[in-house]
Amino acid sequence: MDLNRYVRRRPVEIVYVDSKGRTSRRIVSVYSVRDGRVRVLDWSSKSLRTLSAGRIMKAVPVAGWRVS
């Protein structure tokens, strides 16, 4: 999956599987993609996170999302 197309664009909803196999849905803004790592702003916690690109199962742009 090419996450570079989402860098510094509108937020995307991702499906992420953590190291323990738990699945979560998150709305994030992608800041960078490098060396298998994705730097994002997680809007639910309003914190920066570094995620493993290989653990992102799905990424879909969020329609109508407004950043406040």
N, CA, C and O of each residue as an XYZ file, in Angstrom:
272
protein
N       0.852     -1.172      0.000
C       0.000      0.000      0.000
C       0.898      1.235      0.000
O       1.811      1.341      0.819
N       0.640      2.167     -0.917
C       1.441      3.380     -1.009
C       0.828      4.476     -0.147
O      -0.145      5.116     -0.544
N       1.396      4.686      1.022
C       0.889      5.707      1.937
C       1.442      7.091      1.625
O       0.980      8.079      2.195
N       2.417      7.179      0.737
C       2.992      8.477      0.377
C       1.955      9.417     -0.224
O       2.079     10.636     -0.100
N       0.951      8.872     -0.862
C      -0.061      9.732     -1.488
C      -0.917     10.469     -0.462
O      -1.640     11.400     -0.818
N      -0.844     10.063      0.807
C      -1.622     10.717      1.856
C      -0.810     11.720      2.673
O      -1.357     12.380      3.556
N       0.491     11.842      2.391
C       1.340     12.740      3.174
C       0.864     14.173      3.014
O       0.732     14.686      1.903
N       0.606     14.810      4.165
C       0.203     16.227      4.243
C      -1.051     16.548      3.436
O      -1.182     17.633      2.869
N      -1.951     15.604      3.395
C      -3.250     15.822      2.755
C      -4.332     15.646      3.799
O      -4.051     15.672      4.998
N      -5.559     15.468      3.359
C      -6.644     15.326      4.332
C      -6.478     14.043      5.145
O      -5.802     13.111      4.709
N      -7.091     13.997      6.313
C      -6.965     12.811      7.180
C      -7.492     11.543      6.514
O      -8.345     11.582      5.627
N      -6.953     10.421      6.977
C      -7.372      9.114      6.491
C      -7.764      8.243      7.674
O      -7.243      8.392      8.779
N      -8.690      7.333      7.420
C      -9.025      6.327      8.423
C      -8.186      5.102      8.105
O      -8.186      4.611      6.976
N      -7.470      4.613      9.111
C      -6.652      3.423      8.907
C      -7.160      2.289      9.781
O      -7.776      2.505     10.824
N      -6.885      1.084      9.327
C      -7.077     -0.113     10.143
C      -5.668     -0.592     10.444
O      -4.886     -0.864      9.533
N      -5.350     -0.693     11.734
C      -3.994     -0.995     12.182
C      -4.007     -2.211     13.093
O      -4.873     -2.341     13.958
N      -3.044     -3.098     12.892
C      -2.893     -4.278     13.745
C      -1.626     -4.080     14.572
O      -0.535     -3.962     14.014
N      -1.764     -4.044     15.904
C      -0.591     -3.819     16.755
C       0.225     -5.100     16.923
O      -0.127     -6.146     16.377
N       1.307     -5.010     17.675
C       2.230     -6.142     17.823
C       1.609     -7.325     18.554
O       2.126     -8.439     18.479
N       0.502     -7.092     19.263
C      -0.197     -8.170     19.966
C      -1.352     -8.740     19.149
O      -2.089     -9.604     19.624
N      -1.507     -8.253     17.913
C      -2.552     -8.763     17.036
C      -3.898     -8.084     17.191
O      -4.877     -8.507     16.577
N      -3.966     -7.033     18.006
C      -5.231     -6.308     18.189
C      -5.432     -5.325     17.042
O      -4.507     -4.628     16.626
N      -6.656     -5.288     16.546
C      -7.003     -4.401     15.440
C      -7.670     -3.146     15.978
O      -8.499     -3.207     16.886
N      -7.292     -1.995     15.399
C      -7.939     -0.742     15.785
C      -8.151      0.108     14.543
O      -7.441     -0.019     13.546
N      -9.144      0.976     14.633
C      -9.405      1.965     13.588
C      -9.004      3.314     14.152
O      -9.313      3.643     15.298
N      -8.313      4.089     13.333
C      -7.862      5.406     13.772
C      -8.033      6.399     12.635
O      -7.913      6.044     11.462
N      -8.311      7.632     12.988
C      -8.280      8.714     12.010
C      -6.975      9.451     12.254
O      -6.709      9.932     13.355
N      -6.162      9.530     11.197
C      -4.828     10.100     11.324
C      -4.533     11.043     10.163
O      -5.151     10.964      9.101
N      -3.576     11.934     10.393
C      -2.969     12.715      9.322
C      -1.556     12.189      9.155
O      -0.810     12.083     10.129
N      -1.185     11.860      7.935
C       0.134     11.286      7.664
C       1.131     12.420      7.427
O       0.913     13.281      6.575
N       2.228     12.411      8.191
C       3.266     13.431      8.054
C       4.451     12.948      7.240
O       5.026     13.720      6.473
N       4.828     11.682      7.390
C       5.954     11.169      6.610
C       5.902      9.650      6.544
O       5.315      8.980      7.395
N       6.543      9.133      5.494
C       6.686      7.689      5.316
C       8.152      7.452      4.970
O       8.658      7.969      3.973
N       8.836      6.654      5.818
C      10.255      6.413      5.581
C      10.692      5.112      6.237
O      10.361      4.842      7.392
N      11.430      4.320      5.494
C      12.033      3.091      6.025
C      11.028      2.188      6.736
O      11.331      1.620      7.785
N       9.834      2.057      6.164
C       8.832      1.168      6.748
C       8.106      1.732      7.948
O       7.349      1.018      8.606
N       8.324      2.998      8.241
C       7.670      3.669      9.369
C       6.814      4.814      8.848
O       7.176      5.494      7.888
N       5.671      5.015      9.499
C       4.752      6.080      9.107
C       4.554      6.988     10.312
O       4.112      6.536     11.368
N       4.879      8.259     10.159
C       4.701      9.237     11.236
C       3.342      9.889     11.032
O       3.075     10.458      9.974
N       2.472      9.806     12.053
C       1.098     10.301     11.925
C       0.701     11.125     13.142
O       1.291     11.009     14.216
N      -0.310     11.955     12.945
C      -1.011     12.597     14.050
C      -2.301     11.821     14.235
O      -3.142     11.781     13.337
N      -2.457     11.206     15.394
C      -3.658     10.433     15.729
C      -4.668     11.416     16.309
O      -4.441     11.982     17.378
N      -5.782     11.622     15.608
C      -6.742     12.640     16.007
C      -7.524     12.274     17.263
O      -8.015     13.176     17.942
N      -7.661     11.016     17.597
C      -8.412     10.669     18.815
C      -7.634     11.038     20.072
O      -8.225     11.467     21.063
N      -6.320     10.875     20.037
C      -5.503     11.218     21.207
C      -4.756     12.534     21.016
O      -4.123     13.035     21.946
N      -4.830     13.094     19.807
C      -4.115     14.319     19.446
C      -2.629     14.207     19.780
O      -2.023     15.121     20.338
N      -2.068     13.058     19.420
C      -0.643     12.836     19.671
C       0.029     12.292     18.414
O      -0.602     11.654     17.572
N       1.326     12.563     18.316
C       2.111     12.027     17.212
C       2.482     10.590     17.519
O       2.831     10.252     18.650
N       2.404      9.752     16.506
C       2.738      8.338     16.663
C       3.576      7.897     15.465
O       3.465      8.440     14.366
N       4.401      6.913     15.712
C       5.144      6.272     14.636
C       4.621      4.851     14.522
O       4.708      4.067     15.467
N       4.078      4.528     13.356
C       3.471      3.221     13.126
C       4.287      2.438     12.106
O       4.954      3.023     11.253
N       4.233      1.143     12.198
C       4.865      0.276     11.213
C       3.966      0.220      9.979
O       2.792     -0.135     10.076
N       4.519      0.570      8.827
C       3.722      0.596      7.595
C       3.134     -0.776      7.279
O       2.029     -0.864      6.743
N       3.845     -1.830      7.599
C       3.372     -3.178      7.315
C       2.186     -3.609      8.146
O       1.526     -4.594      7.815
N       1.903     -2.896      9.213
C       0.772     -3.230     10.082
C      -0.493     -2.444      9.721
O      -1.551     -2.668     10.309
N      -0.386     -1.534      8.767
C      -1.557     -0.780      8.311
C      -2.232     -1.608      7.226
O      -1.690     -1.780      6.135
N      -3.421     -2.119      7.536
C      -4.123     -3.017      6.629
C      -4.969     -2.280      5.600
O      -5.211     -2.790      4.506
N      -5.419     -1.075      5.954
C      -6.318     -0.329      5.073
C      -6.157      1.151      5.377
O      -5.949      1.533      6.528
N      -6.252      1.984      4.350
C      -6.222      3.433      4.519
C      -7.192      4.048      3.518
O      -7.086      3.825      2.312
N      -8.141      4.828      4.038
C      -9.181      5.434      3.203
C      -9.316      6.900      3.592
O      -9.454      7.206      4.776
N      -9.278      7.827      2.613
C      -9.474      9.239      2.937
C     -10.825      9.460      3.621
O     -11.822      8.827      3.272
N     -10.839     10.359      4.589
C     -12.067     10.663      5.323
C     -12.788     11.794      4.598
O     -12.264     12.902      4.492
N     -13.983     11.515      4.103
C     -14.770     12.513      3.376
C     -15.371     13.522      4.342
O     -15.891     13.158      5.396
N     -15.293     14.787      3.969
C     -15.941     15.829      4.749
C     -15.283     16.153      6.073
O     -15.877     16.849      6.895
N     -14.081     15.672      6.302
C     -13.396     15.898      7.581
C     -12.885     17.328      7.641
O     -12.279     17.824      6.691
N     -13.133     17.977      8.753
C     -12.622     19.326      8.989
C     -11.749     19.302     10.226
O     -12.168     18.821     11.279
N     -10.550     19.814     10.105
C      -9.650     19.897     11.258
C      -9.964     21.181     11.986
O      -9.928     22.262     11.398
N     -10.280     21.066     13.292
C     -10.621     22.274     14.056
C      -9.516     22.660     14.999
O      -9.636     23.652     15.718
